[in-house]
Amino acid sequence: MGEERTMSLGLAIREALHQEMERDTSVIIMGEDIVGGAGSDEPGAEDSWGGPMGITRGLVGKFGHNRVRDTPISEAGFVGAAVGAAATGLRPIAALMFIDFFGIPMDQIYNQGAKLRYMFGGKAKVPMVVRALIGAGVNAAAQHSQSLYSIFTHIPGLKVVIPTTPYDAKGLMISAIRDDDPVFFLEHKTLLGEKGHVPEEPYTVPLGVAEIRREGDDVTVVAIAKMVNVALSAAETLEAEGVSVEVIDPRTLSPLDGETILDSVEKTGRLVIVDEDTPRCSLATDIAALAADEAFYSLEAPIKRITAPHTPVPFSPTLENAYIPSQERVVAAIQEVVSV
Amino acid sequence: MDIPRDKLLEIYERMVTIRKFEDRVHDEYAAGRIPGFVHLYAGEEAVAVGVCAHLSDADSITSTHRGHGHCIAKGVDVNEMMAELYGRATGACKGKGGSMHIADIDRGMLGANGIVGGGVPLACGAALTAQVQGTGAVAVSFFGDGGANEGTFHEGLNLAAIWKLPAIFVVENNRYAQSTSVKYASAGGDIAARAQSYGIPGVTVDGLDLFDVYETTGAAIDRARAGEGPTLLECQTYRFYGHYEGDTQGYRSREEIEEYRTKHCAIQRFRDRVTEQGLLGDDELDAIDGQVADAIEASVEFAANSPFPDASEVTTDVYVNYEEAI
């Protein structure tokens, strides 16, 4: 029966929020238009948005305005308030809408939330989640399409999670809420509609543990966020050519499960990293450095990184399509490294 | 407002502790025994003490780079504070924070803060916890005239106002943001008046008068605890030392500093008033002076005799530990 139950990744997140808010009254959620219609006299205005993708619709009816709060467009104010609330006993979830808006609350994130426990000699606990949409593919242009997760993985202390399946989305969100540290829970816009099996009961997917999405012997492909699907399609294509591709989805970018990646590279001897983020000082570069440091003598070919170009995200569909790493580029990169 | 006798004694003890602590840190720093950056609170004691005299450990405060006074006023242990300044393992933050990050969560001290205006949203968060959980606690954010020009100030006041958070925003207007005069940097010239924009009370307070601070804050806290929302207090005050230790202070005259030290010293004003009104006697105040001097001396001994942290401490207390993960 449970095996039959499928839902979208977005609704899996909603279910996780419902179940955790039900389980633990210290969990609250706040953000811009997460309810919608605040202050309007229009009948039916309340809950007319439920966040930019409708994911939080229905929460206010169940949990009330004390725990489900529309905020002003005031990212430093409410993200900082989430840090302060977390340090004093709540488990706040701050919904940042688009990750591109992180510049406004960045001080509260990297100088406050990320550092409190360390600066205070271990005394502070900051159990908070920041939700934000990431990724290109919907022609939202340069300020609503970025990935940017490498900026957060660079900051010591922040945990960064990106689910790519509905099952993981629910389990990772529950883990993120229960975690005692600040977690960035990043949702790729184009994955929210992905359908898959999601058990009804609450469950956790551990933070910091990668998932091998497809087993293979000839080459390891580490793919991030939407690129997991691109890599899986590429692997399918190459199977016909007799190339056996292992696809790893890190799921948590910080802490990164380096062990799973290195074990795989030691087995296959080849590594391709597929990342929609920009390439310089990025996660793709970091994973390449990790393999070069730790698995150099297992490598039979140079490491390849397939990433976006080092540019802002363009608007026009033809330009954006050229920007996002394509299945063709991934296939070509894999063919290149297995030919060495 | 009548302040109980015990409270008056505690207030005096805290103010003198701050003054003597800061004077001693000034000397220790000059002698090269304290590393890093230090910003001293001497002169502004009436603000931190007048506000925190109303608070319990359940109430939260956020502080600034000039945070020693807020720590002492909120009851943080001076031995642990001095040891932290010395960078020792016995410090309030195990030597990992230093002067600008002293915190004691159990006492509701959510940290000094190296970022101007950084504490304002944090205080909103602490007030949000109190409101969501219905604890009756309040949160106070201390920041300077410089902090009142940060975006976080405006975002914090707006958020606290629309949600009627039990928060009190205390501007310590000491007339200079680093070397820049408030006359240059603060449009409108009246920081308290900014409260009007958010529909909350804004009150200008003589921050060198403990009684004015105590009374005004008491009303603001009563209002916050009653669920009536936040208040902005602009406490006009003065710092006796430079912006940081080592500041040559070319932006203000020696005469100005001397005038504040001699004619507008908050501790002397408090003392004159309580003795003139017969509330406290010189002998008991002198006794406190002596006890505090001993406590400060002991804190320096404690700090100087404490071990430095072990190098292995570099990688502890961070949320993500890559030594284990990789």
Chai-1 contact restraints between the chains, C-beta under 6 A:
chainA,res_idxA,chainB,res_idxB,connection_type,confidence,min_distance_angstrom,max_distance_angstrom,comment,restraint_id
A,I28,B,V132,contact,1.0,0.0,6.0,A-B,restraint_1
A,N66,B,V132,contact,1.0,0.0,6.0,A-B,restraint_2
A,P72,B,N158,contact,1.0,0.0,6.0,A-B,restraint_3
A,S74,B,E155,contact,1.0,0.0,6.0,A-B,restraint_4
A,S74,B,L159,contact,1.0,0.0,6.0,A-B,restraint_5
A,A76,B,P121,contact,1.0,0.0,6.0,A-B,restraint_6
A,A76,B,G151,contact,1.0,0.0,6.0,A-B,restraint_7
A,A76,B,T152,contact,1.0,0.0,6.0,A-B,restraint_8
A,A76,B,E155,contact,1.0,0.0,6.0,A-B,restraint_9
A,G77,B,P121,contact,1.0,0.0,6.0,A-B,restraint_10
A,G77,B,E155,contact,1.0,0.0,6.0,A-B,restraint_11
A,G77,B,G156,contact,1.0,0.0,6.0,A-B,restraint_12
A,G77,B,L159,contact,1.0,0.0,6.0,A-B,restraint_13
A,G80,B,P121,contact,1.0,0.0,6.0,A-B,restraint_14
A,G80,B,L122,contact,1.0,0.0,6.0,A-B,restraint_15
A,A81,B,P121,contact,1.0,0.0,6.0,A-B,restraint_16
A,A81,B,C124,contact,1.0,0.0,6.0,A-B,restraint_17
A,A81,B,G125,contact,1.0,0.0,6.0,A-B,restraint_18
A,A81,B,L128,contact,1.0,0.0,6.0,A-B,restraint_19
A,V83,B,L122,contact,1.0,0.0,6.0,A-B,restraint_20
A,V83,B,G125,contact,1.0,0.0,6.0,A-B,restraint_21
A,G84,B,L122,contact,1.0,0.0,6.0,A-B,restraint_22
A,G84,B,G125,contact,1.0,0.0,6.0,A-B,restraint_23
A,G84,B,A126,contact,1.0,0.0,6.0,A-B,restraint_24
A,A85,B,G125,contact,1.0,0.0,6.0,A-B,restraint_25
A,A85,B,L128,contact,1.0,0.0,6.0,A-B,restraint_26
A,A85,B,T129,contact,1.0,0.0,6.0,A-B,restraint_27
A,A87,B,L110,contact,1.0,0.0,6.0,A-B,restraint_28
A,T88,B,S60,contact,1.0,0.0,6.0,A-B,restraint_29
A,T88,B,A126,contact,1.0,0.0,6.0,A-B,restraint_30
A,T88,B,T129,contact,1.0,0.0,6.0,A-B,restraint_31
A,G89,B,T129,contact,1.0,0.0,6.0,A-B,restraint_32
A,L90,B,T129,contact,1.0,0.0,6.0,A-B,restraint_33
A,D107,B,I115,contact,1.0,0.0,6.0,A-B,restraint_34
A,Q108,B,P121,contact,1.0,0.0,6.0,A-B,restraint_35
A,N111,B,I115,contact,1.0,0.0,6.0,A-B,restraint_36
A,Q112,B,G118,contact,1.0,0.0,6.0,A-B,restraint_37
A,R117,B,D317,contact,1.0,0.0,6.0,A-B,restraint_38
A,Y118,B,D317,contact,1.0,0.0,6.0,A-B,restraint_39
A,Y118,B,V318,contact,1.0,0.0,6.0,A-B,restraint_40
A,M119,B,G97,contact,1.0,0.0,6.0,A-B,restraint_41
A,M119,B,H101,contact,1.0,0.0,6.0,A-B,restraint_42
A,F120,B,C93,contact,1.0,0.0,6.0,A-B,restraint_43
A,F120,B,A103,contact,1.0,0.0,6.0,A-B,restraint_44
A,G121,B,C93,contact,1.0,0.0,6.0,A-B,restraint_45
A,G121,B,K94,contact,1.0,0.0,6.0,A-B,restraint_46
A,G121,B,K96,contact,1.0,0.0,6.0,A-B,restraint_47
A,G122,B,D317,contact,1.0,0.0,6.0,A-B,restraint_48
A,K123,B,I105,contact,1.0,0.0,6.0,A-B,restraint_49
A,A124,B,I105,contact,1.0,0.0,6.0,A-B,restraint_50
A,P156,B,V318,contact,1.0,0.0,6.0,A-B,restraint_51
A,G157,B,V318,contact,1.0,0.0,6.0,A-B,restraint_52
A,G157,B,Y319,contact,1.0,0.0,6.0,A-B,restraint_53
A,G157,B,V320,contact,1.0,0.0,6.0,A-B,restraint_54
A,D181,B,Y319,contact,1.0,0.0,6.0,A-B,restraint_55
A,S254,B,V320,contact,1.0,0.0,6.0,A-B,restraint_56
A,P255,B,V320,contact,1.0,0.0,6.0,A-B,restraint_57
A,P255,B,A325,contact,1.0,0.0,6.0,A-B,restraint_58
A,G258,B,I326,contact,1.0,0.0,6.0,A-B,restraint_59
